[in-house]
Amino acid sequence: MSTRNQAIKAVQREPAEVVYAQELENLKGMDHGPVPPGWQMSPRAVEKFVRGDEKLGIERKFVADRAMVVRTIISLCTSRGCLLVGEPGTAKSWLSELLSAAISGSSTLTLQGGAVSHVGQLLYSWNESVLHNEGPCLKALVPSPLLRGMMEGRMVRFEEIARCPQALQDALLSVLSDRVVVIPELAGEEGVVLAREGFNVIATSNSVDQDVHRMSAALKRRMDFEEIRPIRNLSDEMDVVLREVRKANVRAGVELDLDEPVIEILVTMFHELRNGQTLDGRSTDRLAGSALSTAEAVSVAHAASLNAWYYGGGSMTVELLMHHIIGSALKDQPEDRRRLRHYFETAVAPRRGGNWQQAWALRSLIH
């Protein structure tokens, strides 16, 4: 085998607690606020980690109203779980990862609602080899991320919780209300797992999923709901897209200077089509088949960067970007093609400036 094939490949994406390890250490070192039981820093320090603090050299990682972020942090101080609800691409999972990293020092205890189909995946299963040789015992127990979080006093992330079968949602009730899981196969105290300080559940769900409306009523009562909304301010959205695309490009080994006016075309189009309104207040059609979220704008700009790097001589042009914008905006809704053409005719054509005129000249890509 060649040396090239033997080389250890880099991790594609490291968790927040690894990427921002130095920031977390710095915040803990200067944190003089009261710390909730089981947490590694105070709520104020957690907020600074999420929202950033320029004076302290802490990067802003999430754009949202301060009041919403504070409410979410405080809800995790209580014995209630927290459910982040919002449109696809509004960084709900990223917020849950950041909060878990700051509160517990780890964000990797994660369940995926759509992948949980039986109680063993939700709570625990058994190592069949050990079970066969020694019978039910702690050594044979294979705890789920939820049970590990209880045992270790850590935050557990439950992604797309509404997609979890309702019977299994109900199985969460004793965890969230009584903070206990009973393992009937184990005798005595070994069969009772009591949650340690620091444990809680932070869940996410897309508001467009009908399943969120059919969630267990009892489970809803045991969780605080917070709505995560799209970024309202265009300049804030530009900052996020530029920052995240640059990071993605570095990870991919792409040495490309982003042309900010070109990226602004993408962010403005997504912003206006998502909101159904142009920046100057005129109504426009929303696209039905695509979220056109900030996260998707990052993906489109990164794809255009890769195209420019491998095929475009290292220069991102409006033409390159437009191919990826069209591919992202037009999916499985035939009427979206008409809506996008109407947007170009009413919002793109009148705009002055070379980049916008280039975009208008490429309108034939929509047909």
Contacts in CASP RR format, 6 or more apart in sequence:
PFRMAT RR
TARGET T0000
AUTHOR 0000-0000-0000
METHOD contacts of the structure
MODEL  1
MSTRNQAIKAVQREPAEVVYAQELENLKGMDHGPVPPGWQMSPRAVEKFV
RGDEKLGIERKFVADRAMVVRTIISLCTSRGCLLVGEPGTAKSWLSELLS
AAISGSSTLTLQGGAVSHVGQLLYSWNESVLHNEGPCLKALVPSPLLRGM
MEGRMVRFEEIARCPQALQDALLSVLSDRVVVIPELAGEEGVVLAREGFN
VIATSNSVDQDVHRMSAALKRRMDFEEIRPIRNLSDEMDVVLREVRKANV
RAGVELDLDEPVIEILVTMFHELRNGQTLDGRSTDRLAGSALSTAEAVSV
AHAASLNAWYYGGGSMTVELLMHHIIGSALKDQPEDRRRLRHYFETAVAP
RRGGNWQQAWALRSLIH
10 251 0 8 1.000
12 251 0 8 1.000
13 251 0 8 1.000
15 97 0 8 1.000
15 101 0 8 1.000
15 106 0 8 1.000
15 107 0 8 1.000
15 108 0 8 1.000
16 61 0 8 1.000
16 97 0 8 1.000
16 98 0 8 1.000
16 100 0 8 1.000
16 101 0 8 1.000
16 107 0 8 1.000
17 24 0 8 1.000
17 101 0 8 1.000
17 105 0 8 1.000
17 106 0 8 1.000
17 107 0 8 1.000
20 49 0 8 1.000
20 59 0 8 1.000
20 61 0 8 1.000
20 101 0 8 1.000
23 49 0 8 1.000
23 57 0 8 1.000
23 58 0 8 1.000
23 59 0 8 1.000
24 40 0 8 1.000
24 41 0 8 1.000
24 49 0 8 1.000
24 101 0 8 1.000
24 102 0 8 1.000
24 105 0 8 1.000
26 56 0 8 1.000
26 58 0 8 1.000
27 41 0 8 1.000
27 45 0 8 1.000
27 48 0 8 1.000
27 49 0 8 1.000
27 56 0 8 1.000
27 58 0 8 1.000
27 102 0 8 1.000
28 40 0 8 1.000
28 41 0 8 1.000
28 45 0 8 1.000
30 56 0 8 1.000
31 41 0 8 1.000
31 42 0 8 1.000
31 44 0 8 1.000
31 45 0 8 1.000
32 42 0 8 1.000
33 42 0 8 1.000
33 44 0 8 1.000
33 45 0 8 1.000
34 42 0 8 1.000
35 41 0 8 1.000
35 42 0 8 1.000
36 42 0 8 1.000
36 43 0 8 1.000
36 77 0 8 1.000
36 198 0 8 1.000
37 197 0 8 1.000
37 198 0 8 1.000
38 153 0 8 1.000
38 196 0 8 1.000
38 197 0 8 1.000
38 198 0 8 1.000
39 46 0 8 1.000
39 103 0 8 1.000
39 104 0 8 1.000
39 198 0 8 1.000
40 102 0 8 1.000
40 103 0 8 1.000
40 104 0 8 1.000
40 105 0 8 1.000
41 49 0 8 1.000
41 102 0 8 1.000
41 103 0 8 1.000
43 70 0 8 1.000
43 73 0 8 1.000
43 74 0 8 1.000
43 77 0 8 1.000
45 102 0 8 1.000
46 73 0 8 1.000
46 99 0 8 1.000
46 102 0 8 1.000
46 103 0 8 1.000
47 66 0 8 1.000
47 69 0 8 1.000
47 70 0 8 1.000
47 73 0 8 1.000
48 56 0 8 1.000
48 58 0 8 1.000
49 58 0 8 1.000
49 61 0 8 1.000
49 98 0 8 1.000
49 101 0 8 1.000
49 102 0 8 1.000
50 61 0 8 1.000
50 62 0 8 1.000
50 69 0 8 1.000
50 95 0 8 1.000
50 98 0 8 1.000
50 99 0 8 1.000
50 102 0 8 1.000
51 60 0 8 1.000
51 61 0 8 1.000
51 62 0 8 1.000
51 64 0 8 1.000
51 66 0 8 1.000
51 69 0 8 1.000
52 58 0 8 1.000
52 59 0 8 1.000
52 60 0 8 1.000
52 61 0 8 1.000
60 239 0 8 1.000
61 94 0 8 1.000
61 98 0 8 1.000
62 69 0 8 1.000
62 91 0 8 1.000
62 94 0 8 1.000
62 95 0 8 1.000
62 98 0 8 1.000
63 231 0 8 1.000
63 233 0 8 1.000
63 236 0 8 1.000
63 237 0 8 1.000
63 239 0 8 1.000
63 240 0 8 1.000
64 95 0 8 1.000
64 228 0 8 1.000
64 229 0 8 1.000
68 226 0 8 1.000
68 227 0 8 1.000
68 228 0 8 1.000
71 224 0 8 1.000
71 226 0 8 1.000
72 82 0 8 1.000
72 84 0 8 1.000
72 95 0 8 1.000
72 99 0 8 1.000
72 224 0 8 1.000
72 226 0 8 1.000
73 99 0 8 1.000
75 81 0 8 1.000
75 82 0 8 1.000
75 224 0 8 1.000
75 226 0 8 1.000
76 82 0 8 1.000
76 99 0 8 1.000
76 103 0 8 1.000
76 155 0 8 1.000
76 200 0 8 1.000
76 202 0 8 1.000
78 224 0 8 1.000
79 176 0 8 1.000
79 179 0 8 1.000
79 200 0 8 1.000
80 176 0 8 1.000
80 222 0 8 1.000
80 223 0 8 1.000
80 224 0 8 1.000
81 176 0 8 1.000
81 200 0 8 1.000
81 201 0 8 1.000
81 202 0 8 1.000
81 203 0 8 1.000
81 222 0 8 1.000
81 223 0 8 1.000
81 224 0 8 1.000
82 200 0 8 1.000
82 201 0 8 1.000
82 202 0 8 1.000
82 203 0 8 1.000
82 223 0 8 1.000
82 224 0 8 1.000
82 226 0 8 1.000
83 161 0 8 1.000
83 203 0 8 1.000
83 204 0 8 1.000
83 205 0 8 1.000
83 220 0 8 1.000
83 223 0 8 1.000
83 224 0 8 1.000
83 225 0 8 1.000
83 226 0 8 1.000
84 92 0 8 1.000
84 95 0 8 1.000
84 96 0 8 1.000
84 202 0 8 1.000
84 203 0 8 1.000
84 204 0 8 1.000
84 205 0 8 1.000
84 226 0 8 1.000
84 228 0 8 1.000
85 92 0 8 1.000
85 204 0 8 1.000
85 205 0 8 1.000
85 206 0 8 1.000
85 207 0 8 1.000
85 212 0 8 1.000
85 225 0 8 1.000
85 226 0 8 1.000
85 227 0 8 1.000
85 228 0 8 1.000
86 92 0 8 1.000
86 205 0 8 1.000
86 206 0 8 1.000
86 207 0 8 1.000
86 227 0 8 1.000
86 228 0 8 1.000
86 229 0 8 1.000
87 206 0 8 1.000
87 207 0 8 1.000
87 208 0 8 1.000
87 229 0 8 1.000
87 230 0 8 1.000
87 291 0 8 1.000
87 293 0 8 1.000
88 206 0 8 1.000
88 208 0 8 1.000
88 291 0 8 1.000
88 293 0 8 1.000
89 291 0 8 1.000
89 293 0 8 1.000
89 294 0 8 1.000
89 295 0 8 1.000
89 296 0 8 1.000
90 228 0 8 1.000
90 229 0 8 1.000
90 230 0 8 1.000
90 293 0 8 1.000
90 294 0 8 1.000
90 295 0 8 1.000
91 228 0 8 1.000
91 294 0 8 1.000
91 295 0 8 1.000
92 204 0 8 1.000
92 205 0 8 1.000
92 228 0 8 1.000
93 157 0 8 1.000
93 159 0 8 1.000
93 204 0 8 1.000
95 228 0 8 1.000
96 107 0 8 1.000
96 157 0 8 1.000
96 159 0 8 1.000
96 202 0 8 1.000
96 203 0 8 1.000
96 204 0 8 1.000
97 107 0 8 1.000
97 157 0 8 1.000
98 107 0 8 1.000
99 155 0 8 1.000
99 202 0 8 1.000
100 106 0 8 1.000
100 107 0 8 1.000
100 109 0 8 1.000
100 154 0 8 1.000
100 155 0 8 1.000
100 157 0 8 1.000
100 202 0 8 1.000
101 107 0 8 1.000
103 155 0 8 1.000
103 198 0 8 1.000
104 153 0 8 1.000
104 154 0 8 1.000
104 155 0 8 1.000
104 198 0 8 1.000
105 154 0 8 1.000
106 154 0 8 1.000
106 155 0 8 1.000
107 155 0 8 1.000
107 157 0 8 1.000
108 145 0 8 1.000
109 145 0 8 1.000
109 146 0 8 1.000
109 148 0 8 1.000
109 149 0 8 1.000
109 154 0 8 1.000
109 155 0 8 1.000
109 156 0 8 1.000
109 157 0 8 1.000
110 145 0 8 1.000
110 156 0 8 1.000
110 157 0 8 1.000
110 158 0 8 1.000
110 159 0 8 1.000
111 121 0 8 1.000
111 122 0 8 1.000
111 144 0 8 1.000
111 145 0 8 1.000
111 146 0 8 1.000
111 156 0 8 1.000
111 157 0 8 1.000
111 158 0 8 1.000
111 159 0 8 1.000
111 164 0 8 1.000
112 159 0 8 1.000
112 160 0 8 1.000
113 158 0 8 1.000
113 159 0 8 1.000
113 160 0 8 1.000
113 161 0 8 1.000
113 162 0 8 1.000
113 163 0 8 1.000
113 164 0 8 1.000
114 160 0 8 1.000
114 163 0 8 1.000
114 164 0 8 1.000
115 121 0 8 1.000
116 122 0 8 1.000
116 164 0 8 1.000
116 165 0 8 1.000
116 168 0 8 1.000
117 165 0 8 1.000
117 168 0 8 1.000
118 168 0 8 1.000
119 168 0 8 1.000
119 171 0 8 1.000
120 144 0 8 1.000
121 144 0 8 1.000
122 144 0 8 1.000
122 146 0 8 1.000
122 164 0 8 1.000
122 168 0 8 1.000
122 171 0 8 1.000
122 172 0 8 1.000
123 143 0 8 1.000
123 144 0 8 1.000
123 146 0 8 1.000
123 147 0 8 1.000
123 171 0 8 1.000
123 181 0 8 1.000
124 141 0 8 1.000
124 142 0 8 1.000
124 143 0 8 1.000
124 144 0 8 1.000
124 147 0 8 1.000
124 181 0 8 1.000
124 183 0 8 1.000
125 142 0 8 1.000
125 144 0 8 1.000
126 136 0 8 1.000
126 140 0 8 1.000
126 141 0 8 1.000
126 142 0 8 1.000
126 185 0 8 1.000
127 139 0 8 1.000
127 140 0 8 1.000
127 141 0 8 1.000
127 142 0 8 1.000
130 137 0 8 1.000
130 139 0 8 1.000
130 140 0 8 1.000
131 140 0 8 1.000
134 140 0 8 1.000
136 185 0 8 1.000
136 186 0 8 1.000
137 186 0 8 1.000
137 190 0 8 1.000
138 186 0 8 1.000
138 190 0 8 1.000
141 183 0 8 1.000
141 186 0 8 1.000
143 151 0 8 1.000
145 156 0 8 1.000
146 156 0 8 1.000
146 158 0 8 1.000
146 172 0 8 1.000
146 175 0 8 1.000
146 201 0 8 1.000
147 181 0 8 1.000
147 193 0 8 1.000
148 154 0 8 1.000
148 156 0 8 1.000
149 155 0 8 1.000
149 156 0 8 1.000
149 195 0 8 1.000
149 199 0 8 1.000
150 175 0 8 1.000
150 179 0 8 1.000
150 181 0 8 1.000
150 193 0 8 1.000
150 194 0 8 1.000
150 195 0 8 1.000
150 196 0 8 1.000
150 199 0 8 1.000
151 193 0 8 1.000
151 196 0 8 1.000
152 196 0 8 1.000
152 199 0 8 1.000
153 195 0 8 1.000
153 196 0 8 1.000
153 197 0 8 1.000
153 198 0 8 1.000
153 199 0 8 1.000
154 198 0 8 1.000
154 199 0 8 1.000
155 198 0 8 1.000
155 199 0 8 1.000
155 200 0 8 1.000
155 201 0 8 1.000
155 202 0 8 1.000
156 199 0 8 1.000
156 200 0 8 1.000
156 201 0 8 1.000
156 202 0 8 1.000
157 201 0 8 1.000
157 202 0 8 1.000
157 203 0 8 1.000
157 204 0 8 1.000
158 164 0 8 1.000
158 201 0 8 1.000
158 202 0 8 1.000
158 203 0 8 1.000
158 204 0 8 1.000
159 203 0 8 1.000
159 204 0 8 1.000
160 204 0 8 1.000
160 205 0 8 1.000
160 206 0 8 1.000
160 209 0 8 1.000
161 169 0 8 1.000
161 203 0 8 1.000
161 204 0 8 1.000
161 205 0 8 1.000
161 215 0 8 1.000
162 205 0 8 1.000
162 206 0 8 1.000
162 209 0 8 1.000
162 211 0 8 1.000
162 212 0 8 1.000
162 214 0 8 1.000
162 215 0 8 1.000
163 205 0 8 1.000
163 209 0 8 1.000
163 211 0 8 1.000
166 214 0 8 1.000
166 215 0 8 1.000
166 216 0 8 1.000
169 215 0 8 1.000
169 216 0 8 1.000
169 219 0 8 1.000
170 216 0 8 1.000
170 218 0 8 1.000
170 219 0 8 1.000
172 201 0 8 1.000
172 219 0 8 1.000
172 222 0 8 1.000
173 216 0 8 1.000
173 218 0 8 1.000
173 219 0 8 1.000
173 222 0 8 1.000
174 180 0 8 1.000
174 181 0 8 1.000
174 182 0 8 1.000
175 181 0 8 1.000
175 195 0 8 1.000
175 201 0 8 1.000
176 201 0 8 1.000
176 219 0 8 1.000
176 222 0 8 1.000
176 223 0 8 1.000
177 222 0 8 1.000
179 194 0 8 1.000
179 195 0 8 1.000
179 199 0 8 1.000
180 192 0 8 1.000
180 193 0 8 1.000
180 194 0 8 1.000
180 195 0 8 1.000
181 192 0 8 1.000
181 193 0 8 1.000
182 191 0 8 1.000
182 192 0 8 1.000
182 193 0 8 1.000
183 190 0 8 1.000
183 191 0 8 1.000
183 192 0 8 1.000
183 193 0 8 1.000
184 191 0 8 1.000
185 191 0 8 1.000
201 223 0 8 1.000
203 223 0 8 1.000
205 211 0 8 1.000
205 212 0 8 1.000
205 215 0 8 1.000
206 212 0 8 1.000
207 227 0 8 1.000
230 274 0 8 1.000
230 275 0 8 1.000
230 293 0 8 1.000
230 294 0 8 1.000
231 237 0 8 1.000
231 240 0 8 1.000
231 294 0 8 1.000
234 267 0 8 1.000
234 268 0 8 1.000
234 271 0 8 1.000
234 279 0 8 1.000
237 267 0 8 1.000
237 271 0 8 1.000
237 294 0 8 1.000
237 297 0 8 1.000
238 260 0 8 1.000
238 263 0 8 1.000
238 264 0 8 1.000
238 267 0 8 1.000
240 294 0 8 1.000
240 298 0 8 1.000
241 263 0 8 1.000
241 266 0 8 1.000
241 267 0 8 1.000
241 294 0 8 1.000
241 297 0 8 1.000
241 298 0 8 1.000
241 301 0 8 1.000
242 258 0 8 1.000
242 260 0 8 1.000
242 263 0 8 1.000
244 298 0 8 1.000
245 258 0 8 1.000
245 263 0 8 1.000
245 298 0 8 1.000
245 301 0 8 1.000
245 302 0 8 1.000
245 305 0 8 1.000
246 258 0 8 1.000
248 298 0 8 1.000
248 302 0 8 1.000
248 305 0 8 1.000
249 255 0 8 1.000
249 256 0 8 1.000
249 258 0 8 1.000
249 302 0 8 1.000
249 305 0 8 1.000
249 309 0 8 1.000
252 302 0 8 1.000
252 305 0 8 1.000
252 306 0 8 1.000
254 305 0 8 1.000
254 306 0 8 1.000
254 309 0 8 1.000
255 309 0 8 1.000
256 305 0 8 1.000
256 308 0 8 1.000
256 309 0 8 1.000
256 314 0 8 1.000
256 316 0 8 1.000
258 301 0 8 1.000
258 305 0 8 1.000
258 316 0 8 1.000
259 315 0 8 1.000
259 316 0 8 1.000
261 355 0 8 1.000
262 316 0 8 1.000
262 317 0 8 1.000
262 318 0 8 1.000
262 321 0 8 1.000
262 355 0 8 1.000
263 301 0 8 1.000
263 321 0 8 1.000
264 355 0 8 1.000
265 318 0 8 1.000
265 321 0 8 1.000
265 355 0 8 1.000
265 356 0 8 1.000
265 359 0 8 1.000
266 297 0 8 1.000
266 300 0 8 1.000
266 301 0 8 1.000
266 304 0 8 1.000
266 321 0 8 1.000
266 325 0 8 1.000
267 297 0 8 1.000
268 279 0 8 1.000
269 292 0 8 1.000
269 325 0 8 1.000
269 329 0 8 1.000
269 343 0 8 1.000
269 348 0 8 1.000
270 292 0 8 1.000
270 293 0 8 1.000
270 294 0 8 1.000
270 296 0 8 1.000
270 297 0 8 1.000
270 300 0 8 1.000
271 279 0 8 1.000
272 278 0 8 1.000
272 279 0 8 1.000
272 284 0 8 1.000
272 343 0 8 1.000
272 347 0 8 1.000
273 284 0 8 1.000
273 285 0 8 1.000
273 286 0 8 1.000
273 287 0 8 1.000
273 292 0 8 1.000
273 329 0 8 1.000
273 340 0 8 1.000
273 343 0 8 1.000
274 286 0 8 1.000
274 291 0 8 1.000
274 292 0 8 1.000
274 293 0 8 1.000
275 286 0 8 1.000
276 283 0 8 1.000
276 284 0 8 1.000
276 285 0 8 1.000
276 286 0 8 1.000
277 283 0 8 1.000
277 284 0 8 1.000
278 284 0 8 1.000
278 347 0 8 1.000
282 346 0 8 1.000
282 347 0 8 1.000
284 342 0 8 1.000
284 343 0 8 1.000
284 346 0 8 1.000
284 347 0 8 1.000
285 339 0 8 1.000
285 342 0 8 1.000
285 343 0 8 1.000
286 339 0 8 1.000
287 329 0 8 1.000
287 333 0 8 1.000
287 336 0 8 1.000
287 339 0 8 1.000
287 340 0 8 1.000
288 333 0 8 1.000
288 335 0 8 1.000
288 336 0 8 1.000
288 339 0 8 1.000
289 331 0 8 1.000
289 332 0 8 1.000
289 333 0 8 1.000
289 336 0 8 1.000
290 296 0 8 1.000
290 328 0 8 1.000
290 329 0 8 1.000
290 330 0 8 1.000
290 331 0 8 1.000
290 333 0 8 1.000
290 336 0 8 1.000
292 328 0 8 1.000
292 329 0 8 1.000
296 328 0 8 1.000
299 328 0 8 1.000
300 321 0 8 1.000
300 324 0 8 1.000
300 325 0 8 1.000
300 328 0 8 1.000
301 321 0 8 1.000
301 324 0 8 1.000
303 324 0 8 1.000
304 316 0 8 1.000
304 320 0 8 1.000
304 321 0 8 1.000
304 323 0 8 1.000
304 324 0 8 1.000
305 316 0 8 1.000
307 316 0 8 1.000
307 320 0 8 1.000
307 323 0 8 1.000
307 324 0 8 1.000
308 314 0 8 1.000
308 315 0 8 1.000
308 316 0 8 1.000
308 317 0 8 1.000
308 320 0 8 1.000
312 320 0 8 1.000
317 358 0 8 1.000
318 355 0 8 1.000
318 358 0 8 1.000
318 359 0 8 1.000
318 362 0 8 1.000
319 358 0 8 1.000
319 362 0 8 1.000
322 359 0 8 1.000
322 362 0 8 1.000
322 365 0 8 1.000
323 365 0 8 1.000
326 340 0 8 1.000
326 365 0 8 1.000
326 366 0 8 1.000
329 336 0 8 1.000
329 340 0 8 1.000
330 336 0 8 1.000
330 337 0 8 1.000
330 340 0 8 1.000
330 366 0 8 1.000
337 366 0 8 1.000
337 367 0 8 1.000
340 366 0 8 1.000
341 363 0 8 1.000
341 366 0 8 1.000
341 367 0 8 1.000
344 359 0 8 1.000
344 360 0 8 1.000
344 363 0 8 1.000
344 366 0 8 1.000
348 356 0 8 1.000
348 359 0 8 1.000
348 360 0 8 1.000
348 363 0 8 1.000
349 360 0 8 1.000
351 357 0 8 1.000
351 360 0 8 1.000
END
